[in-house]
Amino acid sequence: MNFTGISGHTKQLGFLGALRESGAIPHAILFTGQSGIGKRLIAERFLKSIYCESPESPCLQCSVCRQIEARSFPDFLVLDRDEKGKIPVGNRDKPAAGTVRWLIEQITRTPVSGRYAVIVDGVHTISETGQNALLKTIEEPGPSTTIVMTAEGRAGILPTILSRCVNITFNPLDDKDVGALLAKEGVKAADVPLITAMSGGSLDCAFRLGDDRIMK
């Protein structure tokens, strides 16, 4: 698999690459680990590889890869948190796009490409009602559906969902990786060691700390 540009997580990326090569991709995978360490990026890259037919899949250049990047590929579905930091459940009768009930409804339809790939970015923020609604889909998804969920930890996730997922735990990034990425972004060399130490291994945190408005 092509994980170019992704820092750290060597063991986890190797495991995902092996899954992809074997073709034995679980229907539900849970990525856990603190925020800002690349879980969402890795989830997207992994799911792109399911569709991309390049020998170095995902190539990031073909029509399918570009459509997924632009969120215009019809069978690549994403649930993101709303302005309150939660993934909404949605109305049972007319579920709005981006809600749990909308997702459930979408993947009952025949996929255009022959398979669905789903990211649920922050499953732990879904209410118990929403998680219970999602549970049946996780238990019995279509034969060609792969759902990758992310969470900052296992707390807040129903045990019934946890028991039905392959869980991959991601650790904080090494100081070396954080420092290299800060330098690449043009953060002052004198500030890099302090920012790296304060980031706790989270790249998002490091970039916020490295903002010139903060580090004066």
Phi and psi in degrees as a GROMACS rama.xvg file:
@    title "Ramachandran Plot"
@    xaxis  label "Phi"
@    yaxis  label "Psi"
@TYPE xy
-93.5764  105.039  ASN-2
-111.715  26.5901  PHE-3
-54.8292  134.065  THR-4
88.6785  -3.82412  GLY-5
-101.198  126.336  ILE-6
-95.2658  142.195  SER-7
73.0195  -167.946  GLY-8
58.2492  38.8482  HIS-9
-57.3206  -46.2044  THR-10
-64.581  -44.4122  LYS-11
-65.7538  -41.2052  GLN-12
-66.0661  -37.0181  LEU-13
-62.8737  -40.897  GLY-14
-64.1346  -44.6302  PHE-15
-64.3836  -39.9108  LEU-16
-61.5398  -39.8541  GLY-17
-66.1543  -39.7506  ALA-18
-60.3432  -45.1506  LEU-19
-63.8294  -42.7314  ARG-20
-67.52  -34.8819  GLU-21
-74.3288  -23.3606  SER-22
80.0844  -4.18642  GLY-23
-90.885  67.2283  ALA-24
-86.1171  121.991  ILE-25
-61.2951  153.604  PRO-26
-77.0583  -20.782  HIS-27
-141.216  124.974  ALA-28
-127.959  138.194  ILE-29
-117.45  122.314  LEU-30
-98.4434  120.841  PHE-31
-118.12  148.314  THR-32
154.708  161.679  GLY-33
-59.461  161.799  GLN-34
-70.698  154.645  SER-35
80.0111  19.8023  GLY-36
-113.836  3.89473  ILE-37
105.376  10.8336  GLY-38
-60.4951  -44.9852  LYS-39
-63.7391  -44.1395  ARG-40
-60.5913  -43.7064  LEU-41
-66.9662  -40.4247  ILE-42
-59.2442  -45.1169  ALA-43
-65.5541  -43.0075  GLU-44
-63.142  -42.5834  ARG-45
-61.8848  -45.4676  PHE-46
-70.8585  -32.6278  LEU-47
-58.6121  -37.1385  LYS-48
-65.119  -22.1893  SER-49
-68.3046  -33.3618  ILE-50
-94.4903  -36.1955  TYR-51
-68.9899  133.385  CYS-52
-101.168  7.30326  GLU-53
-68.7999  148.931  SER-54
-58.45  -29.6428  PRO-55
-104.995  59.6217  GLU-56
-74.3561  137.331  SER-57
-82.45  139.441  PRO-58
-78.0267  -20.4229  CYS-59
69.6722  4.45101  LEU-60
-120.664  -25.2976  GLN-61
-70.2909  170.934  CYS-62
-58.6164  -42.7254  SER-63
-65.512  -46.7009  VAL-64
-59.3803  -41.4332  CYS-65
-69.0994  -37.7121  ARG-66
-64.8747  -41.6509  GLN-67
-63.9312  -41.873  ILE-68
-60.128  -37.4097  GLU-69
-86.9151  -0.107526  ALA-70
61.462  35.1133  ARG-71
-115.933  2.49786  SER-72
-80.4322  122.793  PHE-73
-64.628  -25.119  PRO-74
-103.195  7.35184  ASP-75
-103.997  109.932  PHE-76
-115.347  140.273  LEU-77
-132.212  132.989  VAL-78
-107.482  117.811  LEU-79
-110.104  161.709  ASP-80
-73.5664  147.846  ARG-81
-86.2943  -170.753  ASP-82
-64.4687  -16.182  GLU-83
-92.4455  1.35548  LYS-84
80.8357  16.7989  GLY-85
-122.669  152.599  LYS-86
-90.8142  116.884  ILE-87
-73.2219  152.323  PRO-88
-77.3493  -45.6706  VAL-89
95.3194  159.327  GLY-90
-75.9999  136.771  ASN-91
-63.06  -38.5033  ARG-92
-83.0887  -42.5872  ASP-93
-133.044  75.6312  LYS-94
-68.1484  130.66  PRO-95
-75.1547  151.233  ALA-96
-55.5854  139.867  ALA-97
89.4848  4.45692  GLY-98
-104.054  164.446  THR-99
-60.041  -45.7007  VAL-100
-66.9512  -32.2457  ARG-101
-63.0924  -44.7647  TRP-102
-60.451  -46.7661  LEU-103
-58.0541  -42.9058  ILE-104
-65.7787  -41.4966  GLU-105
-60.9017  -45.43  GLN-106
-83.8259  6.22754  ILE-107
-84.2489  -12.4981  THR-108
-88.4572  161.196  ARG-109
-73.9092  123.886  THR-110
-69.4243  142.56  PRO-111
-62.1724  -42.1646  VAL-112
-87.0634  -9.34733  SER-113
102.863  -8.92439  GLY-114
-157.662  152.933  ARG-115
-104.976  145.091  TYR-116
-128.178  131.72  ALA-117
-130.323  136.77  VAL-118
-114.999  126.735  ILE-119
-112.315  98.5905  VAL-120
-91.8527  85.783  ASP-121
115.266  49.9365  GLY-122
-59.2545  -27.9717  VAL-123
-69.714  -12.9024  HIS-124
-90.5591  -4.05268  THR-125
-80.8179  137.318  ILE-126
-62.0695  163.664  SER-127
-59.1045  -39.1202  GLU-128
-60.1875  -45.0575  THR-129
-65.8407  -40.3928  GLY-130
-65.5461  -38.2277  GLN-131
-65.2789  -36.8016  ASN-132
-65.6003  -36.8473  ALA-133
-75.5956  -22.7791  LEU-134
-57.1018  -45.0965  LEU-135
-62.8138  -37.1051  LYS-136
-65.2979  -38.6256  THR-137
-69.2064  -37.0363  ILE-138
-69.9925  -42.9729  GLU-139
-133.577  64.2067  GLU-140
-72.5786  170.078  PRO-141
-60.4842  159.822  GLY-142
-63.7511  -15.4408  PRO-143
-125.395  45.3906  SER-144
-124.103  131.699  THR-145
-123.355  125.108  THR-146
-114.223  122.344  ILE-147
-111.204  120.619  VAL-148
-108.99  146.343  MET-149
-119.169  151.809  THR-150
-158.581  155.962  ALA-151
-81.3389  -10.7926  GLU-152
-177.832  177.256  GLY-153
-82.845  -18.4685  ARG-154
-61.5368  138.112  ALA-155
89.8275  -2.84159  GLY-156
-106.124  132.576  ILE-157
-58.6883  136.641  LEU-158
-55.8752  -32.5184  PRO-159
-66.959  -31.2745  THR-160
-75.1838  -44.8922  ILE-161
-56.5113  -39.0772  LEU-162
-71.8783  -13.3397  SER-163
-106.909  8.30021  ARG-164
-117.218  151.85  CYS-165
-84.4006  117.476  VAL-166
-96.4421  126.307  ASN-167
-118.594  118.661  ILE-168
-93.5262  129.995  THR-169
-107.506  133.133  PHE-170
-92.6314  162.185  ASN-171
-55.8026  151.119  PRO-172
-68.3359  148.399  LEU-173
-67.1641  151.599  ASP-174
-55.865  -37.5405  ASP-175
-60.646  -44.2098  LYS-176
-67.2932  -44.125  ASP-177
-62.2015  -46.1995  VAL-178
-60.666  -41.8678  GLY-179
-64.615  -39.9373  ALA-180
-71.0108  -35.7634  LEU-181
-63.7701  -44.103  LEU-182
-62.1566  -40.3207  ALA-183
-62.164  -32.792  LYS-184
-83.1994  0.352782  GLU-185
88.717  14.8298  GLY-186
-67.7693  140.01  VAL-187
-54.958  133.004  LYS-188
-56.189  -36.5095  ALA-189
-67.1686  -24.2164  ALA-190
-90.6175  -18.3159  ASP-191
-58.5548  -47.8207  VAL-192
-59.314  -42.8406  PRO-193
-67.1696  -45.0337  LEU-194
-61.4504  -43.9372  ILE-195
-58.9827  -45.04  THR-196
-64.1858  -34.744  ALA-197
-81.9212  -16.2985  MET-198
-75.3999  -22.5295  SER-199
65.8259  21.9963  GLY-200
86.1226  6.96178  GLY-201
-101.629  120.577  SER-202
-68.0484  -38.0465  LEU-203
-58.4227  -45.7758  ASP-204
-63.2274  -41.6104  CYS-205
-62.004  -42.5094  ALA-206
-66.7247  -36.2456  PHE-207
-66.011  -42.542  ARG-208
-67.2632  -30.0675  LEU-209
-82.6116  -3.01732  GLY-210
-60.7533  133.461  ASP-211
-57.5732  -24.4422  ASP-212
-73.3862  -18.7225  ARG-213
-98.2437  -51.3255  ILE-214
-89.7576  83.7207  MET-215
